[in-house]
Every structure is written in structure tokens, then in C-alpha cells.
């Protein structure tokens, strides 16, 4: 799961938890102590991992039939 997806789900969960508390369905936030995932570093500009036009592409998998 990507960081942005996880953050979106955490935000939705926080909203639901607040509503449940207002409805007196729960007394406290059960997610206290859970931290958000840190955003991973942007590797799209990393020259070590970026593909150049001369980088050979992977060979297609062998056909089975």
C-alpha cells in the first residue's frame, strides 16, 4: 500500500472514530499511539535507479506453449 493510500485511510478512520465518539459508541480513540507512515524519499530523480534510453529492457518471459 502506498503512503498516500495509507494516509487517506488514516484520515477516513480518524473521521469515523470522531463520529463514533460523538455517538457514545466508543469512549476514547483506539488509534492513539499509532503514527503515520513517513513519506518515502523521491527516487524518481535518482540517477542510480533511473532508466536511461540505453538501458537494456528485460527480456520477455519464455512462452510455455
N, C-alpha and C positions, 0 to 999 in steps of 0.2 A: 504494500500500500504506500502510495506516495505521501510525502509530508503534507502537501496541500489537502489531500483527501482526509488524512488523519486529523488535521486541524479543523476542517469543515465538520467532520463528525463530532469532534470535541465541542465545537461551538453549538451544534444542534443538541448535543447531550446536555450541555450547560443550561440551555433554554428549557429543555424538558424538566430538568431537575428543579429549576426555579419554579416552574408551574406546579410540579408535584408538591413542592414545599408549601406553596400558597394554598393548595387544596388540602393540606394536612395529611397527605398520603405518606410523606416521609418527614422526619424531623430535622435531619442535617444532610449536607451534601456528601454522598458516599465517595466522591472523587477527590476529596481533599487529600493532598499529598501526591497526587498524580501530576507529573509535569508534562508539558507539551514537548513534542519532539523538536530538537533543534533543526533548523534548515540546513540541509547538506550543502557543502561548497559547490559553487557553479563550476563544473568541469567541462563545459562546452567550449571554453577558450583555452583549455589546457593542451598545449602542443604535443604532449606525450601521448594523449589518448585520442586526439582529433585525427580523423582520416584525411589524408591528402589525396589529390587526384591520382597520384601514382601508387597509392597503397593498394596492393592486390586484394581483390574481394575473395571471400571464402568460396570454395568450390561447392556446387550444389550437391545435396546428398545423392548417393547412388540409387538408381531405380531398382525396385525389387521385382518387377515383372517384365 
